[in-house]
Structure formats: C-alpha cells, structure tokens
Amino acid sequence: MLTVSNVTKIFNPGTINEKVAINDLSITFHDGDFITVIGGNGAGKSTLMNLISGVYPIDAGSIQLNGKEISRLPEHKRAKMLGRVFQDPMMGTAADMEIQENLALAYRRGRGRGLKWGISHKEKELFKTQLARLGLGLEDRMTSKVGLLSGGQRQAITLLMATLQRPELLLLDEHTAALDPVTARKVLELSEELISEAKLTTMMVTHNMKDAIAHGNRLIMMNAGKIIFDISGVAKQRLTVDDLMHEFAKAGGEDLSDRALLS
C-alpha cells in the first residue's frame, strides 16, 4: 500500500541550525494496516507524515503509494489520495461555511466540477445519515456554520470529511491532543469504527502510549528520525506501557514528553 524507501529529510542543511529530521528511514504499510506511531518530541513522527502528504519535499529516497511514485508530486495532487486529520481542530474545516457545505467539498474531492445545484437532495440525506453516527446532534444542524461548533465537534466532522471518499491512506496527526479526555475518547472510538468499517490503511501519530497500544494492529516507535521499535499482531496485543518505556530507554531515546509519561 505505502512504501517509504531510504527517505531522508534535513532542515537548514549546512547551517548551525541543521536538523536531521528523518534519517534514511524505510517502512512498508500493508493494505489495511492501522499503524500507531509514538516517540519523543522531535523524533520525526509528524515530519514523516508531512513528507508522505507532500507538505515537505524529501531530500533523498522515494515514497510510493499503491505502486505509484509520489515523491515529487505536490501536496494538492496527493490530496485526492489521502485523508488527513490535524492536531488543531480548526485546520480541517472551513469555519465560514455550513456543515453540509464542508461535507460536500470533501465528498467531491478529486471529482470534476460542473454547473449544478451546490448540494443535491441525495447528498443531504447521505450527510445527515453520516452525521447521525457521530451522536452529537449535528444531523439537525447541517446549515450551521462550522465556526460555531466546539473543537470536539469540528474534529469529529473533520474525521468524517477525511473518510467520506475512501482514501488510499488515512493520516491522523495527534488528532485528539487538543481535546478534553471525554471528547478525545469519543473521537478515538469514532476513528476506530470508521477505519475498521472501511478497512482503511491508517497511520496515527500520538503521544499517548495507552492509545498507541490500544489501537491499531501495528505500533512503531521513532527516535532521532529512525524507527527503533516495530511490533504487530499478538506481540502488540501483549504490549504494556512499561514495555514501551523499556524499549525507548534501551534505544537511548531522548526524553519523552509529559503527555506520554502521564498517559
């Protein structure tokens, strides 16, 4: 599904601020993999996701999605293949547009545009059904401006938007970090449900070790731009937070964030 081969990314090369963010990293995602990614601050987790989505160009190596070389494709051309939910709930939606208008934009991603009514009756019924799954009462507020919603509501809508058209790869970049614990749990449960139902190949970056263990079929740990631990299947199911701490210390990892330790 996704092959990252010997990828390197260096910020500010040749200067005093040079930072090797990703160091000759290789990983393969198989179809249907739900991979959680954990590591300390500056480990390269979000940088790897940004390289896959095209936010940053790679300096060396290659990235292939479904056998297609996408290393040099600009971000907007990768967008139709990818679904992405950001850490900031404000980033995934257009605040001045209605809920149904946001969903319509996501539903038509990658399609040609023509002269017709903005949102058809059939689409409205689809959006209403999908919104009802969230359990937030938003199916009765489809004409409300998204900017009037809470962070948790916006994040749930962003998740729905990212999966309305089945993406080849779903990227979740600490998408519950800015939410309160109750809302974060609700969004994680919804994520698991949508991923499982559509059998989406998914990469979820998180600082929360319990979440990294509880979700997905595979877990990788990063440090200094490299993968230092990769576990899946039954072995992952038996994994504990203490095991992760041990692996991190064994690899000489830098300090984990307070969020990871307190989780």
C-alpha positions as CSV (number, residue, x, y, z in Angstrom):
1,M,0.0,0.0,0.0
2,L,2.7,2.5,1.0
3,T,6.4,2.1,0.7
4,V,8.9,4.6,2.2
5,S,12.4,3.7,1.0
6,N,15.6,5.2,2.4
7,V,14.0,8.6,3.0
8,T,16.0,11.5,4.5
9,K,14.9,15.0,5.4
10,I,17.3,17.6,6.7
11,F,16.1,21.1,7.7
12,N,18.5,24.1,7.4
13,P,21.3,22.0,5.9
14,G,24.8,23.4,6.2
15,T,23.9,25.9,8.9
16,I,24.3,25.9,12.7
17,N,20.6,25.0,12.9
18,E,20.9,21.9,10.8
19,K,18.5,19.2,11.9
20,V,18.3,15.7,10.5
21,A,14.6,15.1,11.0
22,I,14.3,11.8,9.1
23,N,17.4,9.7,8.7
24,D,17.5,7.1,5.9
25,L,14.1,5.7,7.0
26,S,12.3,2.8,5.3
27,I,8.9,1.3,6.2
28,T,6.2,-0.6,4.3
29,F,2.4,-0.2,5.1
30,H,0.4,-3.2,4.0
31,D,-3.2,-2.9,2.8
32,G,-5.5,-2.4,5.8
33,D,-2.7,-1.7,8.3
34,F,-3.6,0.6,11.2
35,I,-0.2,1.8,12.4
36,T,0.2,3.9,15.6
37,V,3.4,5.9,15.8
38,I,4.9,7.1,19.1
39,G,8.2,8.7,20.1
40,G,9.7,11.7,22.0
41,N,9.5,15.3,21.0
42,G,11.5,15.8,17.7
43,A,11.6,12.1,17.0
44,G,10.3,12.7,13.4
45,K,6.7,11.5,13.7
46,S,4.9,14.5,12.3
47,T,7.8,15.1,9.8
48,L,7.3,11.6,8.4
49,M,3.6,12.3,8.0
50,N,4.3,15.6,6.3
51,L,6.7,14.0,3.9
52,I,4.1,11.4,2.9
53,S,1.4,14.1,2.4
54,G,3.7,16.4,0.5
55,V,4.0,19.3,2.9
56,Y,7.8,19.0,2.7
57,P,9.9,17.6,-0.1
58,I,12.2,14.7,0.6
59,D,15.9,15.2,0.3
60,A,16.7,11.5,-0.6
61,G,14.8,8.2,-1.1
62,S,11.4,7.5,-2.5
63,I,7.7,7.3,-1.5
64,Q,5.3,5.0,-3.4
65,L,1.6,4.7,-2.8
66,N,-0.2,1.7,-4.4
67,G,2.8,1.3,-6.7
68,K,2.8,4.9,-7.8
69,E,5.8,7.1,-7.3
70,I,4.5,10.2,-5.4
71,S,7.8,11.5,-4.1
72,R,7.8,14.6,-6.4
73,L,4.0,15.1,-6.5
74,P,2.9,18.5,-5.0
75,E,0.7,18.4,-1.9
76,H,-2.5,19.3,-3.8
77,K,-2.1,16.4,-6.2
78,R,-1.7,13.9,-3.3
79,A,-4.7,15.3,-1.6
80,K,-7.2,13.2,-3.6
81,M,-5.4,10.0,-2.5
82,L,-5.1,10.9,1.2
83,G,-7.4,11.7,4.1
84,R,-5.9,13.7,6.9
85,V,-7.0,15.0,10.3
86,F,-4.8,17.5,12.0
87,Q,-4.0,18.2,15.7
88,D,-5.7,21.6,15.5
89,P,-9.5,21.2,15.2
90,M,-9.6,24.5,13.3
91,M,-7.4,23.3,10.4
92,G,-9.6,20.6,8.8
93,T,-12.7,22.7,8.2
94,A,-13.8,26.0,6.7
95,A,-15.3,28.0,9.6
96,D,-17.4,30.4,7.5
97,M,-19.1,27.5,5.6
98,E,-22.0,25.4,6.7
99,I,-21.6,21.8,8.0
100,Q,-23.2,20.4,4.8
101,E,-21.0,22.6,2.6
102,N,-17.9,21.3,4.3
103,L,-19.0,17.8,3.8
104,A,-19.9,18.5,0.2
105,L,-16.4,19.7,-0.5
106,A,-14.9,16.6,1.0
107,Y,-17.4,14.3,-0.8
108,R,-16.5,15.8,-4.2
109,R,-12.7,15.7,-3.6
110,G,-10.9,14.6,-6.8
111,R,-14.1,14.9,-9.0
112,G,-14.8,17.2,-11.9
113,R,-17.0,20.3,-11.2
114,G,-19.9,21.4,-13.3
115,L,-22.8,23.9,-13.3
116,K,-25.5,22.4,-11.0
117,W,-27.1,22.9,-7.6
118,G,-24.5,23.1,-4.8
119,I,-25.8,20.2,-2.8
120,S,-28.3,17.6,-4.1
121,H,-31.1,16.1,-2.0
122,K,-29.4,12.7,-2.2
123,E,-26.2,14.2,-0.8
124,K,-28.1,15.9,2.0
125,E,-29.6,12.6,3.0
126,L,-26.2,11.0,2.9
127,F,-24.6,13.7,5.1
128,K,-27.5,13.5,7.5
129,T,-27.0,9.8,7.9
130,Q,-23.3,10.1,8.4
131,L,-23.6,13.0,10.9
132,A,-26.1,10.9,12.9
133,R,-23.4,8.4,13.5
134,L,-21.4,10.9,15.5
135,G,-24.0,11.1,18.2
136,L,-23.6,14.8,18.5
137,G,-27.0,16.0,17.2
138,L,-25.3,17.7,14.2
139,E,-27.6,16.0,11.7
140,D,-30.2,18.5,12.7
141,R,-27.8,21.5,12.4
142,M,-26.5,20.9,8.9
143,T,-26.9,24.6,7.9
144,S,-25.0,25.8,11.0
145,K,-21.6,27.5,10.4
146,V,-18.8,25.2,11.4
147,G,-17.1,28.1,13.2
148,L,-19.9,28.0,15.8
149,L,-19.1,24.4,16.8
150,S,-16.8,23.2,19.6
151,G,-13.4,21.8,19.0
152,G,-14.5,18.3,19.5
153,Q,-17.5,18.7,17.1
154,R,-15.2,20.2,14.5
155,Q,-12.7,17.4,14.9
156,A,-15.5,14.8,14.5
157,I,-16.6,16.5,11.3
158,T,-13.1,16.6,10.0
159,L,-12.7,12.9,10.6
160,L,-15.9,12.3,8.7
161,M,-14.7,14.5,5.9
162,A,-11.4,12.6,5.7
163,T,-13.2,9.3,5.2
164,L,-16.3,10.2,3.1
165,Q,-14.5,9.3,0.0
166,R,-12.4,6.2,0.9
167,P,-8.8,7.5,0.9
168,E,-5.9,5.2,-0.1
169,L,-4.2,6.3,3.1
170,L,-5.6,8.0,6.2
171,L,-3.3,10.2,8.3
172,L,-4.2,11.1,11.9
173,D,-1.7,13.6,13.3
174,E,-2.3,13.7,17.1
175,H,-5.9,14.4,16.2
176,T,-7.2,14.1,19.8
177,A,-4.3,16.0,21.5
178,A,-6.2,19.3,21.7
179,L,-9.5,17.8,23.0
180,D,-10.6,17.1,26.6
181,P,-10.4,13.5,27.7
182,V,-14.1,12.6,27.3
183,T,-14.2,14.1,23.8
184,A,-10.9,12.6,22.8
185,R,-12.2,9.2,23.8
186,K,-15.3,9.7,21.7
187,V,-13.3,10.8,18.6
188,L,-10.9,7.8,19.0
189,E,-13.8,5.4,19.2
190,L,-15.3,7.0,16.1
191,S,-11.9,6.8,14.3
192,E,-11.6,3.1,15.2
193,E,-15.2,2.5,13.9
194,L,-14.7,4.3,10.6
195,I,-11.2,2.7,10.0
196,S,-12.5,-0.8,10.7
197,E,-15.7,-0.5,8.7
198,A,-13.9,0.7,5.5
199,K,-10.7,-1.3,6.2
200,L,-8.7,1.9,5.8
201,T,-4.9,1.8,5.7
202,T,-4.1,4.3,8.5
203,M,-1.1,6.0,10.2
204,M,-1.9,7.6,13.6
205,V,0.7,9.7,15.4
206,T,0.1,10.0,19.1
207,H,2.0,11.0,22.3
208,N,-0.3,8.8,24.4
209,M,1.3,5.3,25.0
210,K,-2.0,3.7,26.1
211,D,-3.7,4.9,22.9
212,A,-0.8,3.6,20.8
213,I,-1.1,0.2,22.4
214,A,-4.9,0.0,22.4
215,H,-5.5,1.0,18.8
216,G,-4.3,-0.5,15.5
217,N,-2.6,-3.8,14.6
218,R,0.9,-2.4,14.5
219,L,3.0,0.0,16.5
220,I,6.2,1.8,15.6
221,M,8.4,3.9,17.9
222,M,10.6,6.6,16.5
223,N,13.7,8.4,17.8
224,A,16.1,10.8,16.0
225,G,14.4,10.3,12.7
226,K,14.7,6.5,12.7
227,I,12.3,3.6,13.6
228,I,13.7,2.0,16.8
229,F,10.9,-0.4,17.5
230,D,8.3,-2.1,15.3
231,I,5.7,-4.6,16.7
232,S,2.5,-6.1,15.4
233,G,0.0,-8.9,15.9
234,V,-0.2,-10.9,19.1
235,A,3.0,-9.4,20.4
236,K,1.5,-5.9,20.2
237,Q,-1.7,-7.1,22.0
238,R,0.5,-8.2,24.9
239,L,2.4,-4.9,25.0
240,T,2.4,-2.7,28.1
241,V,3.4,0.9,28.8
242,D,6.3,-0.5,30.8
243,D,7.5,-2.5,27.8
244,L,7.4,0.7,25.7
245,M,9.4,2.6,28.3
246,H,11.9,-0.2,28.4
247,E,12.3,-0.2,24.6
248,F,12.7,3.5,24.5
249,A,15.4,3.5,27.2
250,K,17.2,0.6,25.6
251,A,17.5,2.5,22.3
252,G,18.9,5.5,24.1
253,G,15.8,7.6,23.3
254,E,15.6,11.3,24.3
255,D,13.1,12.3,27.0
256,L,9.5,11.5,26.3
257,S,7.0,14.4,26.6
258,D,5.0,14.9,29.8
259,R,1.9,13.8,27.8
260,A,3.4,10.4,27.0
261,L,4.6,9.8,30.6
262,L,1.3,10.8,32.2
263,S,-0.7,8.7,29.8
